[in-house]
Amino acid sequence: MVVKALEAEGVPVVFGIPGGPIIPLYDALMDAPFRHILVRHEQAACHAADGYARVTGRPGVCIATSGPGATNVITGMATAAMDSVPLVVIAGQVARPLLGSDAFQEADIFGMTLSVVKHSFFVQHLAELPRALRGAFYLAASGRPGPVLVTIPVDVLRASGPFFYPAEVTFPGYRPGAWEDLSRLDEAADLLRRAERPVFLVGGGVIRGEAWDPLFRAATRHGVPVATTLMGKGAFPESSPLALGLLGMHGTPVANRALTEADLVVAVGTRFSDRSTGQVARFAPRARVIHADLDPAELGKNVPVHLGLVGEARKILEALAAAPAAPEEHRREWGATLESWRQKHPLRDPRRTDGYAPWDVLDAVRARAGEDALVTTEVGQHQMWTALHWPLDHPRKFISSGGLGTMGFGLPAALGAHQGAPHRPLVCVAGDGSLLMNVQELDTLVREGVPARIIVFNNGSLGMVRQWQKLFWKERFSATETGEGCRFAALAEAFGARGWTVQTPQELGPALDGAFAARGPSLVDVRLPREEMVFPMVPAGEALENFIEAGAPSTR
């Protein structure tokens, strides 16, 4: 029944690891018309399903056994929940007569995960199974997406009976779209037309809602610059003169200054996280804020709003794109001001001319990967360097953990991303700290022949935490320096991948050429000094305009 349900949903691939209580399902998977990929850790299975979902927009699926198998996927579900990613997680459980007896590998995964799932099904009777599976896919992908857990005891998995898969399901109280309120859309369009210093702020909801085309039309029609959150990267072409880039703690100076000086902020599909807003009381202090989101609970939750719109991002942006626009000269001074800020605050430190700065490494990688490449990241300094210095003109190509900031995400996410878009070049940018958290998936990449190019920014430390310690904790480097650490090239070779170590600018090009020529996965270990830091940076709790630039760090 489970296999037939996954087949009916058009699932092409699932990720997982078998165990005792899930063996009946794995036996059925032997005859499934879709692929199962055996990973080396259940957390990685969930991250791989997540990577697939972010690239395709369709629910990713992972499978875990009971007990530790199920508990291992919790971090993956929390990651997906924070970033609104559609997942269906199928977990085994001990037989029903053993529930509550502390049986071998029993764990209350239903209770443990209530705070990190959109919904959870505990299938106690065979007749409930078809509706639970159909409901899981429906709930995961409809409305605001998220992870849905389906727990199935092993005796239910062993049972048999008539199978009727429902074409649709309903749930009392769950009506996506029922809360739509676009009654003030004309007022929003009028505010946009009259504003002199407007800014679009777009988040992951624009990508999930496939609203990037109307966003581009609205921005260009009205001549409005666009800043993005980390999850919104790729929603607006960064080659456009209207692109301000990333907003927030490690946002571009021009984006952060623009939000500070704007008289109108039109925020679409973003939840105003603390990493985006800085000190909330001083966020966009001169602006009226229009907040458009599919989830009414987000309106006014973190930032007070002047005008709220509840509905699909595509519908809202289509309306704004069709609304009357102000004369071009109305915003000419605003455009000139933004350009002056770009010139005054260059994103790259102009004093770095050795060709070995982090952005030089990323430029060299991108030149070989091409503009169509998918890039996944782990979490840390390398993540912010990539967000700032890997320009994108299209969505669903930058795959990164945002809200939860999950180290160990990027490598298994690359595995899943490749299943969703196997024709695209694939790069995983990692740090030496993050990569080791799920490095076992190198085995899976080799076994599956995934041509991922893994670029390790290796500074022998937990770089982002060390940066905070240097700037704000009097250089007391507690538990952040790992010394010489792992020889990653040798580790890659041990797993069956190709590996290179780079310690000078002269070694970078040949190593990358070799890595991109390899047939399967390859790894380039780029050694960086510990003193390398990510700038710009807004200290925690500060206003966005109080950013630290390269060359002028201040300690606190």
N, C-alpha and C positions, 0 to 999 in steps of 0.2 A: 504493500500500500504506500509506504514512504517513497519507494523508488518510482512508482507510477505517478505519485503526486509531483515529485520533482520533474519528471518527464513532462507532465501536463503543464507545468510552469515554464517550460523551455529552458531549464537549467543546463548549461553546457559542462559545468565543472563544479566539483565540491572538494573541500580540503578537510583533512582530518587524520585521526589516529584511532585504530581499533582498540578495544579492551573487552573484558568479559561480558558485561551487560549490553554491549552494543553489537556483539558478534552476529546476532540474527540479521541486523540491518546490513552489516558488512558481507554476509553471505549473499544477500539479495543484490548487493552492489556488483557482485561478480558478473551479473547478467544485465547490468544497467546500460542504457544506450548513451550515457554521458560519462565523462571522465571523473575519476577520483584521484587526487594527488595526495600521496602520503607525505606528510611533513614530519618534523622531528620534535615538535612541541605544540601542544594545543593552543597556546597563546599565538604562536605563529600561524596556525590554521585560521584563527579569527582575523588576524591582521592581513593574511593573504586574501580572505574573502572580502575584507574591507577594501584592499587595494583594487580588487576586481570591480567592486561596486562603485568606487569613485571614478574609475576610468569609463565604465559603461553606463552608469546611472541606474543599473538594475540591481536587485538584491543579490548579495553574495551569500554563499551557503557554506557552513562548516559543521563538522560532526565531532563530538567528543563522547567518550565513555563516562561512566558515573564517577563519583568521588573526585580524586585529584584531576582526572581528565576534564571534568566539568568546571572545577574551581579554577583550572588554568586558563579558561577562556574569559574569566571575569574582566581582566584588564582590557582584553580586546573589545568586549561589549561596552565597557565604559568609554573607551576611545571612540567607538562609533556613535555612542549616545551623545557625547559632547559635540561631535562634528556633524550630527544629523545624517548618518550614513545608513542606508537600508541593509540589514543583515537578517538572515534566518539561521539561528543556531539550534541544532538538534543534539540533545544530550540524552544519554542513557541513564537509567536509574535501576536500583535493585528491585527485585520482584515485590509486588504489592504486599504480600503477607509479611515481608521482612521490614517494611517501612517503620521507622521509629525504634528499631531494635539495635541500632548501631552495628548493622551488618557490614561485612567486608566491603569497603569502597562505597559506603553510603554517605552522602552529604546532602544537606538541604539546599540544593542549588536554586530551587524556586524561591525560597526565602532570602538567600544570600544576594540575589541579583535584582530584587524588586526596584532598587533605586537606580539601576543602570540599564534597564530595558524599557522599551516603549510599551510592551505587553508581554505576558508570560502565560503559557499553557502547560498544565500538568495533566497529561492524558491518563485518566484512571480507568477508562473503559474503551474497548475497541471501537465502539460506535462513535466515540468522540474524535477519533483520529483524523478522518478526512476533513471535517470542518476546522479542526485545529490547524492542520497544514495549510489549507486554503486561506484561513484567516491570518496565519503568520505572514504569508506573502502579501496579502492585501494590506495588513496593518503596517508592515515594514516599509512599503513603497508609497502609501497614500498619505495625504496631508503632509505634516512634517515628518520626514523619514526617520527611522531609527531601528535599533536591533530588537528582534523578537525571539524569545526562547521557547522551544518546544521540548519538554521533558517527557520521556517515554520509558516506563518500567519494562524490564526485560521480559516479564511474562506477557505483557501486552504485545511486545514485538514478536513473541512466539505464537501468538494467537492468529486465527484465520477467520474470515467471514466475508460477507458481501461488501464490495467496495463501490461506493457511489461518490464520485468527486464533485462537489458542488460548483456550479459555474460562478456563483457569487455568494458572498456571505454578508450579513449585517450584524452589528453589535449595538445594543441599546446605549444611547448616549454618545456614540461615536459617529459623527457626520462631518467628514472633511468638507470644508467649504461652507458649512452652515453658518459660520461666524463671519463670513465675508461682509465687510462694510467699506464700500467705496463712495459713500455719500458725499465726502468732502474732496473728491478727486478734482473737480473743477476748481475748487479753492486752492488746492495744491498746485495745479497748473498755472493759476494766476500768480501765486507767490513766486513760482519759478520764473515766470515771464518778467516780473517786476524787480527781481533781485539784481543787485549790482555785483555781488561777490559770492555767487553760488558755488557749491561743491556737491557732486554726487559721491556718496560713500557706499560702496557695495561689498557685500559679503558672500558667503557660500550659498545663500539662498538663491542668488541670481544664477549660479551654475546649476544647482539642483533643479531649479525651475526652468532651465534652458532658455533663459531670458537675455542672453548676451547680445543677440541681434537687435532687439528693441532698445537695449541699453545704449548700444553704439549709435543708433539712430537718434535717440533722445539727446544724448550728449552732444553729438555733432550738430543737430538741428538748433539747439539752444546755446551752443558754444560753452558748455559747462565742463570744467575739469573733473576728472574722476580719480578718487583715491580708493584703494582696496584694502580689505583686511587680509590676513594670511590665507584664510579659506576662500577669499574672493579672487586670489591671484589667477589671472588668465581670463577673467570675465570681461575685461576690457583690454584691447591691444595696447601693449606697453610701448609700441613704436609710435603711437599717436602723440601729437604735440599736446593733446588734452590729458594724457596720462600723467598722474602725479606719483604713481607707484604705491608702495606699502605705507600704511598708516601705523602709528603706535610706538611701542617701546623701542623697536629697532626700525621704525619707519623712516622714510626719506625726509630730509629737512623741509623740502618744498611741500610735501603732503601735510606734515605736522603744522607748519606755519599757515598753510591754506585753511585748515580746519579752525585754527585759532582766530584768523582774521575774517572768516566767511560771515556773510550776513544771512545765508540760508544753507542748511545742510539737508540734502535729500538722501536719507539712509534707506537702502533697500536690501532686505535679506541678511541683515546682520543683527547680532544680539548685544552690541556695545560691550564687549568683554573688557575687563580691566586692562588687558594688554593693548587694546586698541584706543581706549579713551584717556589713559593716564588718570590724573586726578579728576574725578567726575565733576566736582564743583567748578573746575576751570576748563571743562571741555566745551569747545565752541562757544565761548562766553558772549560773543557778539551776534550769534545766529539764532534764527528760528529753526527748529528741528522738525522736519517731516519724517516720520518713521513708517515705512511700509514693510509688513511682514505677514507671512502666512499664519503665524501663531499669535493670537491676540494676547497671550500671556507675556509676550516680549515687550509690548508697547508700554513705555514708562517704567519698566522693571529696573533698568540701570541708569537711564538718562531721561530726564523730563522732556516731554515732546510737546510741541505747539499744535501738531496736527497728526493724527494717526490714521493709517489706512490698513485694513486687514484684507488680504487677498493674495492671489498669485502674482508673483513678480512680473511675469510676462504680460499679464493683462494690465497691470499698473503702468509699466514702462511703455507698452504700446500706446496707451492713452496719452502719456506725457510726450511721446515722440510725435503724436499727431496734433498736439496743442499748439496754439499760436505762439510764435517766438518773438523775443525782443529784437530790435534792430541790432545788427552786428556791432556797431560802434558803442552800443550800451555797455559792452563788457570789454572793450579794447584796453582800458586802463588796468582792469583786473588781470588780463592776460599778460600785459607787460610787467606787472608786479610779480606774477608767478615766475616769469622768465628771469627776472632779476634775481629772485631767490635761488633759482637753479644755478645761476652763474656764481653767486656769492657762496653757496654751500654745495660744492661738488660732492657727489656720493663717494667718489674714490679719492683717497689721499694722494694729491698730486706729487708729493715728495717720494712716493714709492715708484722707483724706476728700475728695480732689479728683475722685473718680469716674474717674480715668484710670490707676489701677494696673493691672497686667496682668490681675488677676482681674476687675476691672471691665470691661475690654475683652472678656474671655471670657464674662462674664455677659451682656453685651449681644449678643454673637454667638449664644450658646446660646438666648437668649430668642427670637431670630428663626429659628434653625434648628430648634428643637423637640427634644423628648426622643428622637425616633426617628432623629436624624441620625447619620450616620457621620462620624467625625473622624479624619483622618490627620494625622501630624505629621512634620516634619523632625526633626533632632537638634540639641539645644542647650538654651539657657535656656527658649525657648518650649515645648519638649517637656515639661520638668518643670513649668512653669506649667500646661500643659494637663492633665497627669497629676494634679496636685494640685487643680485648680480647675474641672474639667469632670466633674461627678459622673455616674456611669452606674449604671443598675439592671439592665442586660442585657449579655450578652457579644457579641463580634464587632462592636463599634461603635467601638472604639479601636484604630487601626492604626498601629503605630510600630515602628521598629527598636530592638530591645533589646540583645542580646548584642554585636553588632558596632558599634552606634552609628553607622549609616551616614548621613552627611549626603548630601542629594540623594535620599533615599528617598521623602519624603512626597508630592511632586507626582505622580510616576508611579504611586505606590501608590494615589493618589486615582482615577486613571484606571482601574486594575484593580478597585478597590473598587466603583466605579460600575457596572461590568459585572456584578458579582456581586449587587448590590442596587440596581437602577436606580430603584426607587420611593422610595428614602430620600433626604432632603436630605443634602448632602455639603459638608463643611468641611475645608479643608487649612490647618493652622496652621504657619507657617513662620518662619524667621529670615532676615534679609537675607543671611547667609553661606551657609546651607544651600540656599536657594532657587536661588541662582545656579549650583549644581552640576548641576542638570538642568532649568534654566529653559526649555530648548528645547521641553519637553513642553507648554508653553502652546500651541504650535502644534497639537499633537495634540488637546488638550482643545477648542480652538476648532473644529478640523476635525470632531471627533466630536460637537460640541454638548453636551459634558459640563457640567452646571450646577454646577461646583465653586466654592465661595466661598473664595478664598485670602486668608487674613489674615496679613500680614507684620508681625512684631514687628521693627521696624527701628531698631537703635541704632547704626548705622554702625560696627559692630565684630563680631568673632567673640566674641560675648558670654560664652559659658561659659568659654572659655579666658581671656579678659580678667578674668573674676571670680576665677579661680584665681590669676592674676598679681597681682591686687589684694590678695587675702587671704593668699597664701602665698609670693609672689615679690617682695615689697617694691615693688609697683606699677611693676615694669619691664615695660611694655606692648610687648613685642617682637612685631611682625608681627600685631597683632590689631586695630588701628584703621584703618578704611577711609575715614574722612572722610565727606563728604556721600554718596559712593557712587552707586549706581544710582537713577535716577528710575523706580521700579517701576510707577507708574500709567501713565507714558508708554510704558514697555516693554510693559505689558499691552495698551495701545491699539495698539501697533505689531504685535502678534501677532493683533489682531482681537478681543481681549477688552475688557471695560469696566474702568476703573481709577479709583481715588480716592486722595487723599493726606490723611491726618489728622494734624494737629499740635496740636490742642487738644481738650479734652473736649467742647466744643460742636459740633465737627465730626464726632464719632464717629457719633452716631445717624443723621444724614442720609446719611452715606457708607454705612453698613451697610444702611439702607433701600434705597438705590439698588442696592447690590451684590446684595441678595437678590431684588430685582425684575427683575434682568437675566435674559435668556432663556438665554444661554450662560454660560461661565465669567466670573468677575469677581474683581477683586483690590482689596484695601484695604490701603494702605501706612500702617501706624500708627507714627509716629515716637515713639521712647522715648529718654530720656536714657541715655547710656552707663553711668551709675552704677547703673542698675537691676540688682538682683541677685536670685537665686533663694534663698529661705530657706523652711524650715529647710535646713541643710546639715551633714552629718557629714564632717569632713575625712578625706581618704584615710588609711587605716590606723588610724583611731580607732574606739573602741567606739560602738555605736549611741546610747548615752545621752549621748554628748558632742557633741550637735548645737548648731550656731550658730543662733540665732533672729534674726528681723528686728529691727533696732534695736540689736543687740549683737554686731556682727561683731568677731572678733578676728583680728589678723594674726600670721603665724608666720614 
